[in-house]
Amino acid sequence: MSEETMTLVVTRFRPGHDREPRAESFAVPYRQDWVVLDALNHIKDRIDG
């Protein structure tokens, strides 16, 4: 059985590096007890660190 996921679309901008904000999509595991910060930390720690 595969794990249920959700997609977060994150707007990113690095002053001095990017000309304008850009959106990136990330698939993260669905956890009923997670809040948005948990999903963002998952992205930082395991996908885009």
Protein Blocks (a to p, Z undefined) as FASTA:
>chain_A
ZZdddddddddddehkambdcdddddddddfkbcfklmmmmmmmmmmZZ
